[in-house]
Amino acid sequence: MPRHQTLRATVDWSFDLCSESARELWARCSVFVGGFDLAAAEAVCADDQRSAAEVLDGIAGLVDKSIVIRDQRGTLARYRMLDTIRHYGLERLAERGERAALLRRHRDYFLRLAEASDAESCGSGQLEWLQRLRWERANFWQALDYCCSTPGEGRTGLRMGAALWFYWVGCGFVRDGGYWLDRILALDASPTKERARALWRAGWIGYLQGDNEASLAHLEESLSLSRALGDETETTYAMQFLGEAETFDNNVVRGEVLLDEALDRQRSSDRWTAPGLLVFAQRAWVAAHLDIEYAVALLSEGRAICAALDERWTRSWIDWHLGAILWIGGRHQESGVHLRKSLRTKREFEDPLGFPFVIELLAFVSSSEGDAERAGVLFGAAEKMWQLIGRPLAGIKVLLAGSETCRTRSRNALGDQAFEAAIQKGGRCHRRMRLPTPSARRRHRPPPSQQVRTHPKPD
């Protein structure tokens, strides 16, 4: 169309006004999706002919020409291109015959970033890593799509998809994680360590969504494969998460056996990880069926290790398990204390996966303490959040039964019309998380939860 021809002519004119060096950098920077920082630009755009210092100077020049836009985010600067400018640059990159090489270098950089986030996900830098992972979402999508669409890159795709567990679970994008891991696992069935690791992480995501059938299949395959490979680390994790999945599927005896061995293995390891620390919560869930005090002791042990490591993400889940177990044991007031601790931490992490788990159990506590209206509001808020994740409460049968009991109790106390009004109120306010407290009626508003795209589409 004429107006598109005019736009094209304008961009052509801008490109022609640039020096050859600026044109080359414009084309190379177009490989980034959704923005980039200077470290990424140096790693991807520099080569034997262009040093990292020249890349930095060139980016500054493109900012001056309004080809690249600089965004300041706190103390960090990020850079981006308008879509029109970026797609034009991609065309020029293809004309230069560099597109395939730059896409590979882009993938390699974001693979290193994903693996660094995995290695450093247990400790004081968790909040910073989660923020960085959120910023780079579109770049990770492009890198994963490169692995899926380029022959021979499936094994690397398994490495990347598994390494991004902190993004899939920590940021609440479990549906996206399931999509990518299932897609990559279908591409490369070679019996490798990378597949064993991707399988147990896919299984973990599966039961968080309440899909126990797929979860158990992935975890069983991971355990069998890691044992065949003689990989003790992956065997431990496959055993640990299979034990939890079996427990959720009411196979408590096998779950206990697997988790006991996994707990012994984790205690004897020389390095704790965030997924490894979850073994205390997983084993405590089994123990709660027979001995609540032993379950509380396990959770206290895990919490102490988290505190020593300055690990807060796993600690929020340990607090949630403690609240759930105490509620099951009839200790409703203590349960609420630990659930609110969990919620405070999850608000810091903007954890959209953790929010509904905590909110629904806080509804249990309110119902058990006779505050039917607050329970209804909390149930309504949780209902909306589950829609972005999967089956409520990961399909855990004892909690689903508890939910039904508490809903019925609150409905009977309020009457159908008032209870439905409370549910609707919670559904309207769930995005802002303005939730009334039991007595003071203060309103809490943590940061908004992240949206999860049901069917992620790479750029």
For each residue, the residues with C-beta under 8 A, 3 or more apart:
1: 4 5
2: 5 6
3: 6 7
4: 1 7 8
5: 1 2 8 9
6: 2 3 9 10
7: 3 4 10 11 84
8: 4 5 11 12
9: 5 6 12 13
10: 6 7 13 14
11: 7 8 14 15 84 85 88
12: 8 9 15 16
13: 9 10 16 17
14: 10 11 17 18 65 67
15: 11 12 18 23 26 88 92
16: 12 13
17: 13 14
18: 14 15 22 23 26 65 67
19: 22 23
20: 23 24
21: 24 25 50 54 58
22: 18 19 25 26 58 61 62 65 67
23: 15 18 19 20 26 27 92
24: 20 21 27 28 50 96
25: 21 22 28 29 45 50 55 58 59 62
26: 15 18 22 23 29 30 62 67 85 89 92
27: 23 24 30 89 90 92 93 96 98
28: 24 25 31 44 45 89 93 98 102
29: 25 26 32 36 41 45 59 62 68 79 81 89
30: 26 27 81 85 86 87 88 89 90 92 93
31: 28 44 90 93 99 102 103 105 106
32: 29 35 36 40 41 44 80 81 86 106 139
33: 86 138 139 141 142 459
34: 80 135 136 137 138 139 459
35: 32 71 78 79 80 135 138
36: 29 32 40 41 44 78 79 80 139
37: 40 41 76 77 78 79
38: 41 42 56 59 77 79
39: 42 43
40: 32 36 37 43 44 109 139
41: 29 32 36 37 38 44 45 55 56 59 79
42: 38 39 45 46 52 55 56
43: 39 40 46 105 109
44: 28 31 32 36 40 41 102 105 106 109
45: 25 28 29 41 42 50 55 58 102
46: 42 43 50 51 52 54 55
47: 50
48:
49:
50: 21 24 25 45 46 47 54 55 58
51: 46 54 55
52: 42 46 55 56
53: 56 57
54: 21 46 50 51 57 58
55: 25 41 42 45 46 50 51 52 58 59
56: 38 41 42 52 53 59 60
57: 53 54 60 61
58: 21 22 25 45 50 54 55 61 62
59: 25 29 38 41 55 56 62 63 68 79
60: 56 57 63 64
61: 22 57 58 64 65
62: 22 25 26 29 58 59 65 67 68
63: 59 60 66 67 68 69 70 79
64: 60 61
65: 14 18 22 61 62
66: 63 69
67: 14 18 22 26 62 63 81 85
68: 29 59 62 63 79 80 81
69: 63 66 79 80 81 82
70: 63 77 78 79
71: 35 77 78 79 80
72: 76 77
73: 76 77 78 135
74:
75:
76: 37 72 73
77: 37 38 70 71 72 73
78: 35 36 37 70 71 73 135
79: 29 35 36 37 38 41 59 63 68 69 70 71
80: 32 34 35 36 68 69 71
81: 29 30 32 67 68 69 85 86 89
82: 69 85 86
83: 86 87
84: 7 11 87 88
85: 11 26 30 67 81 82 88 89
86: 30 32 33 81 82 83 89 90
87: 30 83 84 90 91
88: 11 15 30 84 85 91 92
89: 26 27 28 29 30 81 85 86 92 93
90: 27 30 31 86 87 93 94 99
91: 87 88 94 95
92: 15 23 26 27 30 88 89 95 96
93: 27 28 30 31 89 90 96 98 99 102
94: 90 91 97 98 99
95: 91 92
96: 24 27 92 93 99
97: 94
98: 27 28 93 94 101 102
99: 31 90 93 94 96 102 103
100: 103 104
101: 98 104 105
102: 28 31 44 45 93 98 99 105 106
103: 31 99 100 106 107 142 146
104: 100 101 107 108 146
105: 31 43 44 101 102 108 109
106: 31 32 44 102 103 109 110 139 142 143 146
107: 103 104 110 111 142 143 146 147 153 156 160
108: 104 105 111 112
109: 40 43 44 105 106 112 113
110: 106 107 113 114 136 139 140 143 160
111: 107 108 114 115 143 156 159 160 163
112: 108 109 115 116
113: 109 110 116 117 132 136
114: 110 111 117 118 140 160 163 164 167
115: 111 112 118 119 159 160 163
116: 112 113 119 120
117: 113 114 120 121 129 132 133 163 164 166 167
118: 114 115 121 162 163 164 165 166
119: 115 116
120: 116 117 123 125 129
121: 117 118 126 129 166 170 273 274 313
122: 126 272 273 274 277 309 311 314
123: 120 126 309 310 311
124: 310
125: 120 128 129
126: 121 122 123 129 130 170 274 311 312 313 349
127: 130 131 348 349
128: 125 131 132
129: 117 120 121 125 126 132 133 166
130: 126 127 133 134 166 167 170 171 349 350
131: 127 128 134 135
132: 113 117 128 129 135 136
133: 117 129 130 136 137 140 164 166 167 170 171
134: 130 131 137 167 171 450
135: 34 35 73 78 131 132
136: 34 110 113 132 133 139 140
137: 34 133 134 140 141 167
138: 33 34 35 141 142 459
139: 32 33 34 36 40 106 110 136 142 143
140: 110 114 133 136 137 143 144 160 164 167
141: 33 137 138 144 145 456 458 459
142: 33 103 106 107 138 139 145 146 458 459
143: 106 107 110 111 139 140 146 147 160
144: 140 141 147 148 157 160 161 180 184 458
145: 141 142 148 149 458 459
146: 103 104 106 107 142 143 149 150 153
147: 107 143 144 150 153 154 156 157 160 184
148: 144 145 153 154 157 183 184 187
149: 145 146
150: 146 147 153
151:
152:
153: 107 146 147 148 150 156 157
154: 147 148 157 158 184 187 188 190
155: 158 159 188 190 192 194 195
156: 107 111 147 153 159 160
157: 144 147 148 153 154 160 161 184 187 188
158: 154 155 161 162 184 185 188 192 194 195 197 198
159: 111 115 155 156 162 163 194
160: 107 110 111 114 115 140 143 144 147 156 157 163 164
161: 144 157 158 164 177 180 181 184 198 201
162: 118 158 159 165 181 194 197 198 201
163: 111 114 115 117 118 159 160
164: 114 117 118 133 140 160 161 167 168 177 180
165: 118 162 168 169 170 177 201 204 205 275
166: 117 118 121 129 130 133 169 170 171 274
167: 114 117 130 133 134 137 140 164 170 171 173 177
168: 164 165 171 173 174 176 177 178 181 201 205
169: 165 166 172 174 177 204 205 208 353
170: 121 126 130 133 165 166 167 313 349 351 353
171: 130 133 134 166 167 168 350 351 352 353 450
172: 169 351 352 353 354 388 389 449 450 452
173: 167 168 176 177 450 452
174: 168 169 177 178 205 208 209 353 389 390 452
175: 178 179 209 388 389 390 452 453 454 456
176: 168 173 179 180 452 453 456
177: 161 164 165 167 168 169 173 174 180 181 201 202 205
178: 168 174 175 181 182 202 205 206 209 211
179: 175 176 182 183 455 456
180: 144 161 164 176 177 183 184 456
181: 161 162 168 177 178 184 185 198 201 202 205
182: 178 179 185 186 202
183: 148 179 180 186 187
184: 144 147 148 154 157 158 161 180 181 187 188 198
185: 158 181 182 188 189 195 198 199 202 218
186: 182 183 189
187: 148 154 157 183 184
188: 154 155 157 158 184 185 192 195
189: 185 186 195
190: 154 155 195
191: 195 225 228 229
192: 155 158 188 195 196 229
193: 196 197 226 229 231 234
194: 155 158 159 162 197 198
195: 155 158 185 188 189 190 191 192 198 199 225
196: 192 193 199 200 222 225 226 229 231 234 238
197: 158 162 193 194 200 201 222 234 237
198: 158 161 162 181 184 185 194 195 201 202
199: 185 195 196 202 203 218 219 221 222 225 238
200: 196 197 203 204 218 219 222 223 226 234 237 238 241 242
201: 161 162 165 168 177 181 197 198 204 205
202: 177 178 181 182 185 198 199 205 206 218
203: 199 200 206 207 214 215 216 217 218 219 222 238 241 242 245
204: 165 169 200 201 207 208 215 219 241 275
205: 165 168 169 174 177 178 181 201 202 208 209 215
206: 178 202 203 209 211 212 214 215 218 245
207: 203 204 210 211 212 215 241 244 245 248 394 395
208: 169 174 204 205 353 389 390 394
209: 174 175 178 205 206 389 390 391 394
210: 207 390 391 392 393 394 395
211: 178 206 207 214 215 390 391
212: 206 207 215 216 245 248 249 395
213: 216 217
214: 203 206 211 217 218
215: 203 204 205 206 207 211 212 218 219 245
216: 203 212 213 219 220 242 245 246 249
217: 203 213 214 220 221
218: 185 199 200 202 203 206 214 215 221 222
219: 199 200 203 204 215 216 222 223 238 241 242 245
220: 216 217 223 224 242
221: 199 217 218 224 225
222: 196 197 199 200 203 218 219 225 226 234 237 238 242
223: 200 219 220 226 227 235 238 239 242
224: 220 221 227 228
225: 191 195 196 199 221 222 228 229 234
226: 193 196 200 222 223 229 231 234 235 238
227: 223 224 230 235
228: 191 224 225
229: 191 192 193 196 225 226 234
230: 227
231: 193 196 226 234 235
232: 235 236 265
233: 236 237
234: 193 196 197 200 222 225 226 229 231 237 238
235: 223 226 227 231 232 238 239
236: 232 233 239 240 262 265 266 269 276
237: 197 200 222 233 234 240 241 262 275 276
238: 196 199 200 203 219 222 223 226 234 235 241 242
239: 223 235 236 242 243 258 259 261 262 265
240: 236 237 243 244 258 259 262 263 266 275 276 278 279 282
241: 200 203 204 207 219 237 238 244 245 275 282
242: 200 203 216 219 220 222 223 238 239 245 246 258
243: 239 240 246 247 254 255 256 257 258 259 262 282 283 286
244: 207 240 241 247 248 255 259 282 285
245: 203 206 207 212 215 216 219 241 242 248 249 255
246: 216 242 243 249 251 252 254 255 258
247: 243 244 250 251 252 255 256 259 282 285 286
248: 207 212 244 245 394 395 396 397
249: 212 216 245 246
250: 247 397
251: 246 247 254 255
252: 246 247 255 256 286 289
253: 256 257
254: 243 246 251 257 258
255: 243 244 245 246 247 251 252 258 259 286
256: 243 247 252 253 259 260 283 286
257: 243 253 254 260 261
258: 239 240 242 243 246 254 255 261 262
259: 239 240 243 244 247 255 256 262 263 279 282 283 286
260: 256 257 263 264 283
261: 239 257 258 264 265
262: 236 237 239 240 243 258 259 265 266 279 282 283
263: 240 259 260 266 267 279 280 283
264: 260 261 267 268
265: 232 236 239 261 262 268 269
266: 236 240 262 263 269 272 276 277 279
267: 263 264
268: 264 265
269: 236 265 266 272 276
270:
271:
272: 122 266 269 276 277 305 309 311
273: 121 122 276 277
274: 121 122 126 166 277 278 311 313 314
275: 165 204 237 240 241 278
276: 236 237 240 266 269 272 273 279
277: 122 266 272 273 274 280 302 305 306 311 314 318
278: 240 274 275 281 282 314 317
279: 240 259 262 263 266 276 282 283 302
280: 263 277 283 284 298 299 301 302 303 305 318
281: 278 284 285 298 299 302 317 318 320 321
282: 240 241 243 244 247 259 262 278 279 285 286
283: 243 256 259 260 262 263 279 280 286 287 298
284: 280 281 287 288 294 295 296 298 299 302 321 322 325
285: 244 247 281 282 288 295 321 324 325
286: 243 247 252 255 256 259 282 283 289
287: 283 284 290 291 292 294 295 298
288: 284 285 291 292 295 325 328 329
289: 252 286
290: 287 294
291: 287 288 294 295
292: 287 288 295 296 325 326 328 329
293: 296 297
294: 284 287 290 291 297 298
295: 284 285 287 288 291 292 298 299 325
296: 284 292 293 299 300 322 325 326
297: 293 294 300 301
298: 280 281 283 284 287 294 295 301 302
299: 280 281 284 295 296 302 303 318 321 322 325
300: 296 297 303 304
301: 280 297 298 304 305
302: 277 279 280 281 284 298 299 305 306 314 315 318
303: 280 299 300 306 307 315 318 319 322
304: 300 301 307 308
305: 272 277 280 301 302 308 309 311
306: 277 302 303 309 311 312 314 315 318
307: 303 304 310 311 315
308: 304 305
309: 122 123 272 305 306
310: 123 124 307
311: 122 123 126 272 274 277 305 306 307 314 315
312: 126 306 315 316 345 348 349
313: 121 126 170 274 316 317 345 349 351
314: 122 274 277 278 302 306 311 317 318
315: 302 303 306 307 311 312 318 319 345
316: 312 313 319 320 341 342 345 346 349 351 354
317: 278 281 313 314 320 321 342 354
318: 277 280 281 299 302 303 306 314 315 321 322
319: 303 315 316 322 323 338 339 341 342 345
320: 281 316 317 323 324 338 339 342 354 357 358 361
321: 281 284 285 299 317 318 324 325
322: 284 296 299 303 318 319 325 326 335 338
323: 319 320 326 327 335 336 337 338 339 342 358 361 365
324: 285 320 321 327 328 335 361 399
325: 284 285 288 292 295 296 299 321 322 328 329
326: 292 296 322 323 329 331 332 334 335 338
327: 323 324 330 331 332 335 361 364 365 368 402
328: 288 292 324 325 398 402
329: 288 292 325 326
330: 327
331: 326 327 334 335
332: 326 327 335 336 365 368 369
333: 336 337 369
334: 326 331 337 338
335: 322 323 324 326 327 331 332 338 339 361 364 365
336: 323 332 333 339 340 362 365 369 438
337: 323 333 334 340 341
338: 319 320 322 323 326 334 335 341 342
339: 319 320 323 335 336 342 343 358 361 362 365
340: 336 337 343 344 362
341: 316 319 337 338 344 345
342: 316 317 319 320 323 338 339 345 346 354 358
343: 339 340 346 347 355 358 359 362 444 446
344: 340 341 347 348
345: 312 313 315 316 319 341 342 348 349
346: 316 342 343 349 350 351 354 355 358 446
347: 343 344 350 351 433 444 446 447
348: 127 312 344 345
349: 126 127 130 170 312 313 316 345 346 354
350: 130 171 346 347 446 447 448 449 450
351: 170 171 172 313 316 346 347 354 355 449
352: 171 172 355 385 388 389 449 450 452
353: 169 170 171 172 174 208 356 357 389
354: 172 316 317 320 342 346 349 351 357 358
355: 343 346 351 352 358 359 385 433 446 449
356: 353 359 360 381 382 385 386 389 392
357: 320 353 354 360 361 393
358: 320 323 339 342 343 346 354 355 361 362
359: 343 355 356 362 363 378 381 382 385 435
360: 356 357 363 364 378 379 382 392 393 399 403
361: 320 323 324 327 335 339 357 358 364 365 399
362: 336 339 340 343 358 359 365 366 378 435
363: 359 360 366 367 374 375 376 378 379 382 403 406
364: 327 335 360 361 367 368 375 402 403 406
365: 323 327 332 335 336 339 361 362 368 369
366: 362 363 369 371 372 374 375 378 410 438
367: 363 364 370 371 372 375 406 407 409 410
368: 327 332 364 365 406
369: 332 333 336 365 366 438
370: 367 413
371: 366 367 374 375 438
372: 366 367 375 376 409 410 411 413 414 419 422
373: 376 377 410 414 418 422
374: 363 366 371 377 378 422 436 438
375: 363 364 366 367 371 372 378 379 406 407 410 422
376: 363 372 373 379 380 410 411 414 418 419 421 422 423 425 426
377: 373 374 380 381 422 423 425 426 429 435 436
378: 359 360 362 363 366 374 375 381 382 426 435
379: 360 363 375 376 382 383 403 406 407 410 422 423 426
380: 376 377 383 384 422 423 424 425 426 427 428 430
381: 356 359 377 378 384 385 426 427 429 430 433 435
382: 356 359 360 363 378 379 385 386 392 426 430
383: 379 380 386 387 392 423 426 427
384: 380 381 387 426 427 430 431
385: 352 355 356 359 381 382 388 389 430 449
386: 356 382 383 389 390 391 392
387: 383 384
388: 172 175 352 385 449 451 452
389: 172 174 175 208 209 352 353 356 385 386 452
390: 174 175 208 209 210 211 386 394
391: 209 210 211 386 394 395
392: 210 356 360 382 383 386 395 400 403
393: 210 357 360 396 399 400 403
394: 207 208 209 210 248 390 391
395: 207 210 212 248 391 392 400
396: 248 393 399 400
397: 248 250 400 401
398: 328 401 402
399: 324 360 361 393 396 402 403
400: 392 393 395 396 397 403 404
401: 397 398 404 405
402: 327 328 364 398 399 405 406
403: 360 363 364 379 392 393 399 400 406 407
404: 400 401 407 408
405: 401 402 408 409
406: 363 364 367 368 375 379 402 403 409 410
407: 367 375 379 403 404 410 411
408: 404 405 411 412
409: 367 372 405 406 412 413
410: 366 367 372 373 375 376 379 406 407 413 414 419 422
411: 372 376 407 408 414 415 416 419
412: 408 409
413: 370 372 409 410
414: 372 373 376 410 411 418 419 422
415: 411 418 419
416: 411 419 420
417: 420 421
418: 373 376 414 415 421 422
419: 372 376 410 411 414 415 416 422 423
420: 416 417 423 424
421: 376 417 418 424 425
422: 372 373 374 375 376 377 379 380 410 414 418 419 425 426
423: 376 377 379 380 383 419 420 426 427
424: 380 420 421 427 428
425: 376 377 380 421 422 428 429
426: 376 377 378 379 380 381 382 383 384 422 423 429 430
427: 380 381 383 384 423 424 430
428: 380 424 425
429: 377 381 425 426 432 433 434 435
430: 380 381 382 384 385 426 427 433
431: 384 448 449
432: 429 445 448
433: 347 355 381 429 430 444 445 446 448 449
434: 429 443 444 445
435: 359 362 377 378 381 429 443 444
436: 374 377 441 442 443
437: 440 441 442 444
438: 336 366 369 371 374
439:
440: 437
441: 436 437
442: 436 437
443: 434 435 436
444: 343 347 433 434 435 437
445: 432 433 434
446: 343 346 347 350 355 433
447: 347 350
448: 350 431 432 433
449: 172 350 351 352 355 385 388 431 433
450: 134 171 172 173 350 352
451: 388
452: 172 173 174 175 176 352 388 389
453: 175 176 456 457
454: 175
455: 179
456: 141 175 176 179 180 453
457: 453
458: 141 142 144 145
459: 33 34 138 141 142 145
